[in-house]
Amino acid sequence: MQAMVGDHDHAVTLFRTYSERGDDPEIKQWAGRTLATLQEHERLAKTTATKVGVDARMSKHDHAAGTKQAKR
């Protein structure tokens, strides 16, 4: 779930940035139209993560570090 949330966060950032500053008008428009769907998927991923007890705010790196420390 953390990976899914992180991937959606990253995709939303990329699509938002391109829709605002992209250099290809057609792709810029498509990114803008697609952004709302990605944001909804991001929201659903975060909601699901919370429901299954995963801290969606923790990055993949933080999670891996925490898992390593827990094993010690």
Residue pairs with C-beta under 8 A, 6 or more apart in sequence:
1 45
1 48
1 49
1 52
1 54
1 56
2 49
2 54
2 55
2 56
2 58
2 59
2 60
2 63
3 60
4 45
4 49
5 42
5 45
5 46
5 49
5 54
5 56
6 59
6 60
8 38
8 41
8 42
8 45
9 42
11 38
11 42
12 35
12 38
12 39
12 42
15 31
15 32
15 34
15 35
15 38
16 31
16 35
18 27
18 28
18 31
19 28
19 29
19 31
19 32
19 35
22 28
22 31
45 56
46 56
49 55
49 56
50 56
58 66
